[in-house]
Amino acid sequence: MADIQYLKLLAEKYPNRKAVRTEIINLRAILALPKATEFVLSDIHGEYDAFQHFVRSGSGMIRMRIDEVYADTLTEQECDDLASLIYNPRAEMARRHKNEENYDKWCAKAIVRLIRICRVVTNKYTRSKVKKRLPKASAYILDELLFTDDVEDRHKYYDEIIESIIEYESADDFIADLSDVISNLMVDRLHIIGDIYDRGPKPHVVMDYLMANRGIDIQWGNHDILWMGAASGNRSCIANAVRINVRYNNFDMLEVGYGINLRPLSSLAQKIYADDPCEYFYPNVLETNKYDPIPEAHAAKMHKMISVIQFKCEGQEIMRHPEYHLDHRMMLDKIDYEAGTIELYGKTYELRDKSFPTIDPKHPYRLTKQEEEVMVALEASFLKSEKLQSHIDYMLSHGSLYTISNGNLFYHGCIPFNDEGELKEVEMYGERYSGRKYLDKLDSMVRQARHVHDEDGGDAAAIMWYLWLAENSPLFGKDKMTTFERYFIEDRKTHKENAAKYYKLIDQESVAEKILTNFGLKTEVGKILNGHVPVKIKDGETPIKGGGKIFIIDGGISKAYRKTTGIAGYTAILTSKHMYLAEHKPYEPLKEDGTQVFSRPVMHLIETQPTRLRISDTDNGAELFLQIKELEELNDAFKRGYIKER
């Protein structure tokens, strides 16, 4: 029998055998339901609009459900219109207001159609779970309409509900609520395989969305860990995060979204580089700023200023942490400032930008007094930003370096391998780790560092900077990060970042099986899903590796990668019966007339289960079986008189 004290605590919730038996019946019924759908997205990179569309559309699954229900009764255009209503209800209703002769009639028809789709989407859930997901304002009415029956006498009752909704001018809100319910229940579990941050303009909005929804887990990416380090006060992470977002013109996000004070950086850049064109530092403008437009010429000066500060901070970091073995990334002491050259890899290169007014050649990694003031201001901004800190706390509580879910393994980057094709042993503070144990060690170090809030907090968070750019980082997966070379050396050979051994091995099924075994998973059914490296579909690359056991699903949702990949991202979809890869086309924003074009993703069927998976086959099912066992022991304790019934 389980510990009697635990059973007494359980009896507080289930005070008698009747209550216990009722809950056991409920749990056993839940075990028989079909497994709910899991969605896997990777490398969002601040592209909130595209991300939100992918989630709201179920990455094409909602359109498939519409076809299942209405293929024989609605035209292709009518099915498209219904999908548009679910994906963006306010925009579609605004369009209909302008174009429909009888808007009320259209609303009544739309409600009926949406109810039918909603019933299909909710058939994998208990009525109780569905009711908990309904918006409060319309929960009662939605509950009545969703769980209707075919009794003829009740048809007038349901018709009256719809007529009343329209009569009292509640149709728009009701349709919006109903569309939200469909989208929310289409995705039961959302796995984000890293890189929410950087490049795109709205990572903070993505984080707001995730925090407002249920069923989310995150596998940290290298760009996420960079922001986690910055929010923990590490200067190298702060400088990198600011540099990347100045480079991509994300001033609205920095200053308005997170309240990062860029004024000291801006003022110093204008002063130091007043006569410097900073031609190699012009921003890559993917979107314009609405609230904080910065002239590109000035942004270039800020970009160069924070880049030089970053190289100084990183040099200091490397000297403080020789155990990271990053000496080869110290650049500033290898420059001949009089000749304007640098000695790298046994060769002398001419620098294309020779202006370094803030660097003392005798002490190249020492910040000037003014640079120190810039970093003090930036450090304070990152540490004091309530929104940023809440987002990073959520990232920590809902995230990890890897996740195991229903027999599948999710991680962002890679698992380190050696040249012999074996899991690489990496030394960390006197101990050697490989595979899962290495990731567990790093995960633990990140969590400990995040909770250090004294004056050494920034140095404790150096482990996050290590994960950002070190060769043995499972989040980076390259031999070096050639940021300096890309800015200052013309020869593109110096820009080369060689991929980790993992990426040369993952076409082999045996390597996939080696990883799955190391993480305690079944090789015959387990899948590995990761992102990080954009799949160049236009060049004939495939996301499917390792004999169909590894899936790299970074297809390029970020605008910065569109030319590289030729598509706009992948979603992996794991239903109770199938596994799909949804290959997305570039997201199109609203047009001036209020219409929006939604391109259907290409759905690649990867696998069909021989029998439909039930909740009893999932991790959640295992937990429910354990709860049933404990309840049965409590029932026995009541029967034997060990615990008094109430």
Secondary structure, DSSP 8 states (H G I E B T S, - for coil): ---HHHHHHHHHHS-SHHHHHHHHHHHHHHHTSB---EEEE---TT-HHHHHHHHHTGGGHHHHHHHHHHTTTS-HHHHHHHHHHHHSHHHHHHHHHHH-SSHHHHHHHHHHHHHHHHHHHGGGS-HHHHHHHS-GGGHHHHHHHHT----GGGHHHHHHHHHHHHHTT-HHHHHHHHHHHHHHHH-SEEEE-S--SSSSS-HHHHHHHHHTSSSEEEE--HHHHHHHHHHTT-HHHHHHHHHHHHHTT-HIIIIIIS----HHHHHHHHHHTTT---GGG----SS--SS----HHHHHHHHHHHHHHHHHHHHHHHHH-GGG--GGG--GGGEETTTTEEEETTEEEEBS----TT-BTTBTT---HHHHHHHHHHHHHHHH-HHHHHHHHHHHHSEESEEEETTEEEESS---B-TTSSB--EEETTEEE-HHHHHHHHHHHHHHHHT--STTHHHHTHHHHHHHH-TT-TTT-BS---HHHHHHB--GGGG---B-HHHHHTTSHHHHHHHHHHTT--TTT--EEE-SS---GGGT--SEEGGGTEEE-----SGGGHHHHSS--EEEEE-SSEEEEEE--------TTS-------EEEEEEE-SS--BGGGSHHHHHHHHHHHHHHHHHHHHHHTSS---
